[in-house]
Amino acid sequence: MTFEQKWIEYDFNPFIRFKANGKIISLNAEAQFLLNHTNASAIFNIATTYASQTFGFKTTFLDLEFGRYKFFGLTVGYDDEEEIAIKLYQAPLFKFTKPSMTHTELVNIYTIIDLCISTNSINNNIDFIKQLDPSLPEVRINTNFFIQLLNCVYQTFLDNSQITTKLFLKVGEHIKFEDKKYLLFCVCISANKQAEVDKIKINYLSTQANLYTTIQNNAISINIPLISQ
């Protein structure tokens, strides 16, 4: 591997080269992680959509989101009709700060979920389905903002006949703080149809609770560090 190739391989930004038929020729390490959250055809479609009309390179600034990945722009380039490459520019990652002991407490996450479901089921003929991993311990969290965040998410989907809440450990994902790794678990709330999401409010409450949230058309996932002491 040449020095230039090493720069591409270890770049923080995903880089993928495609053949004209959409088959991947090469990709760097970050792109491999990205493809755990989307598929190659979606990235290829973006590349062909934002490519220059003539041979060369074109940079476009736009917001894209795939799972935990958020991008603010991309560059697409091609010199012939045989292959095309794309580089996506990551927005700043969620910054984890260790919770202040004065603003957090050890809580039973199952109790909080049940409380919020009970609150939002009043006067609503909605089927609330729970798929909860029973093995999680008590976790340290800002209860006030977390409850507000959960209620905001449930209220987003109240026009649906069914709302599903999944609670699970995120295998292979963690957040690092002061050389210590914290596992992540996720509360994913989804419905059977799309909803209008108040992203500003949800992102504000997530930030105040020291969490990060991913928003899709009919699902909102709250990612929480597993701090149990």
N, C-alpha and C positions, 0 to 999 in steps of 0.2 A: 504494500500500500504506500503510495507516494505521500509526501507531506501535504499536498493539496487535498488528496483523497481523505487523509486523516481529519483535516479541517471540516470537510463535509460530514464525515461519519460521526464526529463528536459535536456537531453543531446543535445548539439548543432548539433550532427551528427544523421542522420536518422537511425533508427533500426527497422527491420521488421522480424517477425517470420511467416513462411509459413508451411502449411501442405504439404505433398508430392504431392498433386494434384494442388498446387499453390494457394489454398485458404488462406487468411490471418488469422492467429491465434491472433496476437497482433502486435501493432506498437506504437511508441512513438509520441509525439506531432509534432516533426520536420518531421517525415515521413508522417504525415497527410498533411502537407503543400507541401511536395515533390510530393505527388500523385495528386496535382492540376496541375502539369506540365507534368506528365507521367501517365502510368497505372501500376497496380500491376503486370500484366503478364510480362511487360518489366523488372521490377526489379527481379521477380522470375527467368526469363531466365538468367539474369546476375548472380544471385546466383548459379544456377545449373551449369553454364558454368565455373565459377571460384572456385567451391568447390573442396576440396581435393578429390583425388581418393579413399581414405579410410576415415573412421570416424575420425573426428578431426576438426581442425581449420586451415585456410589458409588465409594469407594476401597477397594481390596483389596491386602493385602500377600502376595505369593507370589513364588517363584523361577521365572523363565522364562529360557530360553536359546535363541538363534537364531544359529548360527555364532559369530562373535566377540562378539555382543551378549548381555549378561546383564542381567536386570532384577529388581528387588526388589519391584515393586508397579505398580499401574496405577489410573487413574481412568476410569470410563465415565460418559457423561452423555447424556441425551436429553430433549427438551421435548415431542416429539410422536412419532407413529409413522412419520414420513417419513424421519428421519435419526437417526444415532447417531454419537458420537465417542469416541475412546479416546486416552489419553495414557499412555505407558509410561515408568517411571522407571528410568533406567540405574544399575546398580551401578557402583562405581568401576572405571575401566578398568585394565587391566594397566599397571603402571608399569615402564618400561624403565630400567634403570640400566646405564651403560656397564660392560662386564665388566672386572674387575680383571685386569691382565696376569699376576698371580701365580696366578690360578685358571683361566686359559683357555690354549688353545694352538691354533695353526692345524692343522686336521686335514682329511683327505679324508673327506667325508661318506659317500661310496659304500663306502669300506672299513669304516666303523663299521656301516653298515646290513648289509653282508655278514657281518660278525663276529657281530652279534646274531641274524641269521637262522640262521647256522650253529650257534650255541649252542642256539637254541630248536628246531632241527630234529632234534636228537639224540633217538633213541628215539620220534620222533613221525612218523607217516605222514601228513604234511600237505603239500599242494601250495603252496609259497611262490611267489607271482607278483610280479615286480618290473616296475614301469613308471616308469623313472627318467629325468628330464631330464638329458642328459649334459653340459650346458653350465655347471654350477655350479663355481666355483673352490673352493679350500680356504677354510674358514671358521673364524673364531675362536669357540670354544665351550668350556664346561666339560665336558670329555670324560667325567670320572667320573660326574657326575650325568646326563649325556645318555645314556650307555650304560645306566645303571640305569633311566632312564625308558623307553628303547626296550624293554629286556627286560621291564619291567613291563607294557607295552602288549601285546607279543607273547604273554606268558603269559596275558593276559586272554582271548585268542582261541584257546587251544590245543585247545579242544573242537571246533573247526571242521575241516572237511576241506580248506579252502582259505583262505589268508590273502594279501591283496593289499597291497603296499607301493607307494605312489605318491610320487614326489619331484618337485616342480614349483615354479616361481617364481610368486608371487602377484601377478598383473598389477594395477597400480593401488593396491596396499596398501603401506604403509610405516610405520615407527616413527620419530618425531622425537626427537632428543636433542641438547641444546645447539645448536639451530639447524641441525643436520645430519640429513638424512633417510637412513634405512637401508631398503633394500628388504627384503621378507620372502619367505622361501621356506617350503614346507610339506612335512613328512613325514606322509602320511595312511596309516594302517594300518586296513584294513577286513576283514570276514569275511562269510560268507554267512548267518550267523544272529546273533541278539542274544546278548550276554554280560553277566554280572554284573561291573560295573566298580568297582574300588576307587578312588573319586574322591579320597578324602583322600590316599592315597599318591601318586597320579598328580599331583595339584595340588601336593603338597609337593615332589616331585622336579622339577616344572616350575619352581616358584619358586626352588629352589636352583640350577637351571641357567640362571636368568634368561630363561625362555621362557614362553609362554602356550599352553595346550592347550585345545582344544574337544572335548567328549565327546558323542557321539550313541549311539544304540542299538547299532549294529554298526560304528561307525567312530570312530577317535580321531585327531585332527589335531594335530601339534606344529608351532607356528609359530616360525620362527627368524629373527632379524635377520641380514642378509647382510653380515657384517663380515669383510673379507678382508685386513686389515692389522694 
